[in-house]
C-alpha cells in the first residue's frame, strides 16, 4: 500500500508497539493536555480525520490510529470482533501511558465507542459516537460483502471505491468537491482486502442494542441529516437507551466529518467542553 502523505504542519504517523501488535499512530497537540482518541470508519485510514486535527489538537492531546486491518496497523486473520477492536483502543492508550481519554469514532469507529462505553467506560471521560448505530446493516449484507472482498481481492476494493461516494457523501458534495471524494476513494483502494473483510465480519455479528443501558460515560450521538446508512432515527433510538446522552445533527451524509467539518468540529468541541466543566 502507498503510504498516505502527511499534511503540512502535522505530526507524521509512527509505528507504536502495543500489547496487541504494532499500530500506525499519529499524535498531535500538547502531551500534557487531556487525551482524545479518534477511531476511523470502515475503509479509511487515520488521514480521514485531517479536517479535525487543527481544531481538536488546540486543547487536547489528539491520537489518531489505523484500525486493525487498515493502513499500517496489524492485518491479522479474521473474522474480527468488536471486543478485539475495542481492546486495540485500550492497548494504544496503554502504550502511550494514558489512563483516561475522551473518545470519538465515526461509523465502525463509533460502534467501537459503544462497545468501549459498555465494557470499559471507566477508561473514558466521554464518548462521541458519530454516524453510527448499535446495529449497523444486516448480518447477510456484511457477510456478502466480506465474501466479495475475500474472493475479489484488489479488484473488489476498486469496485467498492467506485460505489462509495453515494454511501459516504450527499450528491451535492460529490458534485462540488470531486478532489475530496477521489481522495476518499483512494483510501478504500489502499486497504488490505483481508483486513476490510474481517471488519465486515465484525459488523455482521455485533448487535449492542440490548446493552446500551449499561453506558454511564457521558455520550454524544452525532448524526448526519442526510445519512442513509446510520440515520438520525438510529441516533435517536440510542439516545433513548443511554442515560443523559446528547444528540447533535449536522448537515451531511455518512462521513460527516469530511462533508461538514465546521459543524462536526463545533459539535465535538462543545461536547468536550462539557467534559472539562464536569471534571
Backbone torsions as a table, in degrees:
resi	resn	phi	psi	omega
1	UNK	NA	137.8	175.4
2	UNK	-72.2	130.9	-178.5
3	UNK	-70.2	124.5	176.8
4	UNK	-58.5	145.7	-177.8
5	UNK	-79.6	125.4	176.8
6	UNK	-61.5	147.4	179.4
7	UNK	-84.1	146.4	-176.1
8	UNK	-56.8	141.9	175.5
9	UNK	79.9	7.2	-179.7
10	UNK	-124.1	155.3	-177.4
11	UNK	-67.1	155.3	179.5
12	UNK	-87.5	146.1	174.5
13	UNK	-62.5	143.7	179.4
14	UNK	-133.4	155.7	173.1
15	UNK	-76.8	131.0	179.5
16	UNK	-117.9	116.7	178.5
17	UNK	-75.6	126.3	177.4
18	UNK	-128.6	174.8	178.1
19	UNK	-67.8	-12.5	-178.0
20	UNK	-116.5	19.7	178.9
21	UNK	117.6	177.1	-178.4
22	UNK	-97.2	117.4	-176.7
23	UNK	-105.2	147.7	175.1
24	UNK	-84.6	118.3	-169.6
25	UNK	-132.7	149.0	175.6
26	UNK	-133.0	129.5	-177.6
27	UNK	-122.9	127.1	178.3
28	UNK	-127.0	157.7	176.4
29	UNK	94.0	178.7	-176.5
30	UNK	-71.3	128.7	-179.2
31	UNK	-63.1	-21.4	-179.4
32	UNK	-91.0	-5.4	-177.9
33	UNK	-79.1	161.1	175.9
34	UNK	-57.4	139.9	-175.6
35	UNK	-83.8	144.1	174.7
36	UNK	-137.4	121.5	-179.9
37	UNK	-109.6	136.1	-177.4
38	UNK	-110.3	135.7	-176.9
39	UNK	-120.7	123.7	-170.3
40	UNK	-77.7	167.5	178.4
41	UNK	-85.0	166.1	176.6
42	UNK	-57.7	129.6	175.3
43	UNK	86.3	12.2	179.2
44	UNK	-132.5	153.4	172.3
45	UNK	-94.8	-177.7	-178.9
46	UNK	-61.8	-19.4	178.3
47	UNK	-63.7	-15.1	179.2
48	UNK	-60.5	-22.1	-177.8
49	UNK	-88.7	12.2	-177.8
50	UNK	-49.3	-45.4	-178.1
51	UNK	-69.4	-7.5	-179.2
52	UNK	-100.3	-17.3	-168.4
53	UNK	-60.3	-51.5	-176.1
54	UNK	-61.3	-46.9	-175.5
55	UNK	-68.7	-41.8	-172.6
56	UNK	-85.6	-18.1	-178.9
57	UNK	-90.3	-3.1	-179.9
58	UNK	-66.1	-37.1	-176.7
59	UNK	-122.1	6.3	-176.9
60	UNK	-137.6	152.0	168.7
61	UNK	-82.3	104.2	-169.3
62	UNK	-93.8	121.1	-178.2
63	UNK	-115.2	120.2	173.1
64	UNK	-113.3	145.4	179.7
65	UNK	-146.8	152.6	172.3
66	UNK	-81.1	125.1	176.3
67	UNK	-60.4	150.4	175.0
68	UNK	-46.8	136.3	-178.9
69	UNK	87.5	-5.0	-175.4
70	UNK	-123.6	147.8	172.6
71	UNK	53.5	-128.3	-177.4
72	UNK	-97.6	11.8	177.0
73	UNK	-88.3	171.0	-174.6
74	UNK	-58.6	133.6	171.7
75	UNK	-108.9	86.4	-177.1
76	UNK	-95.0	160.6	-179.8
77	UNK	-59.7	140.0	178.9
78	UNK	-93.3	-174.3	-0.5
79	UNK	-74.8	154.8	173.8
80	UNK	-91.5	170.4	172.8
81	UNK	-133.4	162.5	178.2
82	UNK	-73.5	-18.3	169.7
83	UNK	-63.1	-44.3	177.4
84	UNK	-62.6	-46.4	-176.8
85	UNK	-66.7	-35.2	176.0
86	UNK	-69.3	-41.8	177.7
87	UNK	-63.6	-30.9	176.0
88	UNK	-61.2	-42.3	178.1
89	UNK	-60.0	-46.0	179.7
90	UNK	-62.6	-37.1	179.6
91	UNK	-66.5	-39.0	177.1
92	UNK	-63.4	-45.2	178.2
93	UNK	-61.7	-43.2	179.3
94	UNK	-60.7	-42.7	-178.1
95	UNK	-64.9	-25.9	178.2
96	UNK	-95.3	6.9	180.0
97	UNK	58.5	40.8	178.4
98	UNK	-106.8	115.4	-177.2
99	UNK	-77.7	-37.2	-177.2
100	UNK	-145.9	141.8	-177.9
101	UNK	-145.3	164.0	163.8
102	UNK	-88.0	156.0	-176.0
103	UNK	-129.5	140.2	172.9
104	UNK	-139.2	123.3	178.6
105	UNK	-134.8	150.5	180.0
106	UNK	-119.2	133.9	178.5
107	UNK	58.9	-112.2	175.9
108	UNK	-57.8	-39.1	177.8
109	UNK	-64.9	-35.1	176.1
110	UNK	-66.7	-37.9	177.0
111	UNK	-65.6	-37.5	173.3
112	UNK	-58.6	-40.4	178.2
113	UNK	-62.1	-39.0	176.7
114	UNK	-61.9	-44.3	178.8
115	UNK	-59.6	-42.9	-179.6
116	UNK	-65.6	-39.3	178.0
117	UNK	-62.7	-34.9	179.9
118	UNK	-75.1	-42.2	-168.2
119	UNK	-107.8	-17.1	-176.4
120	UNK	-145.7	37.7	-174.7
121	UNK	-58.5	-27.6	-178.0
122	UNK	-66.9	-16.5	179.8
123	UNK	-84.4	-4.2	-171.5
124	UNK	-128.9	134.5	175.4
125	UNK	-76.7	-27.4	179.2
126	UNK	-169.5	157.2	-177.8
127	UNK	-132.7	122.4	174.5
128	UNK	-102.5	116.5	-178.0
129	UNK	-106.9	107.3	-170.2
130	UNK	-110.9	134.4	176.5
131	UNK	44.8	54.2	-175.3
132	UNK	-142.3	-175.5	179.9
133	UNK	-160.2	162.9	177.4
134	UNK	-74.0	-19.7	172.6
135	UNK	-141.5	114.6	-177.0
136	UNK	-105.5	120.8	176.6
137	UNK	66.7	-159.2	-177.2
138	UNK	-122.2	155.0	177.5
139	UNK	-55.8	-47.7	-177.6
140	UNK	-62.6	-43.9	-178.2
141	UNK	-61.2	-44.5	179.9
142	UNK	-69.3	-38.9	178.8
143	UNK	-64.9	-40.3	178.1
144	UNK	-64.5	-39.3	178.6
145	UNK	-67.1	-40.1	178.2
146	UNK	-61.1	-43.4	179.1
147	UNK	-64.1	-42.9	179.5
148	UNK	-58.1	-44.3	-176.8
149	UNK	-73.6	-41.3	179.5
150	UNK	-62.5	-39.0	-179.4
151	UNK	-77.6	-38.5	-172.2
152	UNK	-87.9	-19.7	178.5
153	UNK	58.4	-136.8	-174.8
154	UNK	-60.2	-36.9	179.7
155	UNK	-63.9	-36.6	178.3
156	UNK	-67.7	-37.8	178.3
157	UNK	-65.1	-38.0	175.8
158	UNK	-62.7	-40.5	179.4
159	UNK	-65.1	-40.7	176.6
160	UNK	-63.5	-39.2	178.6
161	UNK	-62.2	-38.9	179.6
162	UNK	-63.8	-35.8	-175.9
163	UNK	-92.1	-5.5	-172.2
164	UNK	-70.1	-34.2	-174.5
165	UNK	-54.2	-40.2	-177.4
166	UNK	-69.7	-24.5	177.7
167	UNK	-83.7	-30.9	-171.0
168	UNK	-96.0	-33.6	-170.3
169	UNK	-131.4	156.0	172.6
170	UNK	-71.8	157.8	-178.0
171	UNK	-60.9	-38.5	179.7
172	UNK	-62.5	-39.7	178.6
173	UNK	-67.5	-41.5	179.8
174	UNK	-58.6	-41.9	-178.7
175	UNK	-72.2	-36.7	-173.2
176	UNK	-87.4	-20.5	-174.1
177	UNK	-132.8	62.9	-176.3
178	UNK	-62.4	-33.2	-178.2
179	UNK	-66.4	-43.2	179.1
180	UNK	-64.9	-39.4	179.5
181	UNK	-65.6	-42.7	178.9
182	UNK	-64.6	-37.0	177.7
183	UNK	-63.2	-41.0	179.0
184	UNK	-66.3	-38.7	176.9
185	UNK	-62.8	-37.5	178.9
186	UNK	-65.3	-30.9	176.9
187	UNK	-60.6	-45.2	-179.1
188	UNK	-61.0	-45.6	-178.9
189	UNK	-57.6	-32.4	-177.3
190	UNK	-82.0	-4.5	-178.7
191	UNK	-83.5	138.4	177.2
192	UNK	-64.1	127.6	-178.1
193	UNK	-54.3	-41.2	-177.4
194	UNK	-67.4	-33.7	177.2
195	UNK	-70.4	-42.3	178.0
196	UNK	-62.2	-45.4	-179.4
197	UNK	-62.4	-41.1	-178.6
198	UNK	-64.8	-33.7	175.8
199	UNK	-72.4	-36.0	173.9
200	UNK	-58.8	-39.5	180.0
201	UNK	-67.9	-32.6	174.2
202	UNK	-64.7	-42.8	178.6
203	UNK	-66.2	-31.7	-179.1
204	UNK	-63.8	-31.5	-171.6
205	UNK	-105.9	-7.6	-173.2
206	UNK	-94.7	124.4	175.3
207	UNK	-138.9	107.0	-173.9
208	UNK	-103.0	9.2	-172.7
209	UNK	-58.2	-40.9	-176.0
210	UNK	-80.1	-2.9	-179.0
211	UNK	-111.4	-3.0	-175.7
212	UNK	-59.1	-31.2	-178.3
213	UNK	-64.0	-15.2	-179.8
214	UNK	-79.2	-11.5	-178.1
215	UNK	-78.5	119.9	177.0
216	UNK	-116.4	-8.1	176.5
217	UNK	-69.2	139.2	176.2
218	UNK	-51.5	131.8	-171.3
219	UNK	-130.9	134.7	169.8
220	UNK	-110.0	131.7	174.2
221	UNK	-111.1	113.6	-177.7
222	UNK	-110.7	128.9	-178.1
223	UNK	-125.5	153.7	173.3
224	UNK	-94.3	129.6	-176.5
225	UNK	-59.1	-28.9	-177.4
226	UNK	-109.8	18.3	-176.5
227	UNK	-76.4	116.9	178.7
228	UNK	-87.6	-9.4	-174.0
229	UNK	-91.8	-56.4	175.4
230	UNK	-123.2	105.9	-165.0
231	UNK	-86.7	170.5	173.5
232	UNK	-59.3	-37.2	178.2
233	UNK	-62.0	-37.1	176.0
234	UNK	-60.7	-44.0	-179.9
235	UNK	-65.3	-40.6	179.1
236	UNK	-64.3	-37.4	177.3
237	UNK	-63.4	-43.0	177.4
238	UNK	-64.7	-39.6	-179.4
239	UNK	-60.0	-36.3	-179.8
240	UNK	-68.8	-19.6	-175.4
241	UNK	-106.9	-9.7	179.6
242	UNK	-112.1	113.5	-175.5
243	UNK	-58.2	126.5	174.9
244	UNK	76.6	6.1	-177.2
245	UNK	-65.1	140.8	176.3
246	UNK	-95.6	153.5	178.4
247	UNK	-125.6	131.9	173.9
248	UNK	-129.8	137.2	178.3
249	UNK	-120.3	128.2	-178.8
250	UNK	-116.4	155.4	-175.8
251	UNK	-80.2	80.8	-175.2
252	UNK	-161.2	173.0	173.6
253	UNK	-94.9	-136.5	-166.9
254	UNK	-75.8	-45.2	177.3
255	UNK	-91.6	73.4	-171.5
256	UNK	-67.7	-26.2	179.9
257	UNK	-67.2	-24.8	178.5
258	UNK	-92.1	-37.2	-175.4
259	UNK	-79.9	-36.7	-178.7
260	UNK	-132.3	63.5	-172.4
261	UNK	-61.4	-37.4	-178.3
262	UNK	-65.8	-45.8	179.2
263	UNK	-66.6	-39.4	177.9
264	UNK	-62.1	-50.8	-178.3
265	UNK	-60.5	-41.3	-179.9
266	UNK	-61.6	-43.2	-179.3
267	UNK	-64.5	-41.7	-180.0
268	UNK	-68.2	-43.1	-179.4
269	UNK	-64.2	-39.1	177.7
270	UNK	-64.0	-39.5	177.6
271	UNK	-65.4	-45.2	179.5
272	UNK	-62.3	-35.7	178.6
273	UNK	-63.6	-36.7	178.5
274	UNK	-66.4	-32.1	179.2
275	UNK	-69.9	-40.4	178.0
276	UNK	-63.7	-40.8	179.7
277	UNK	-64.7	-39.3	-178.4
278	UNK	-67.8	-31.2	-177.4
279	UNK	-79.3	NA	NA
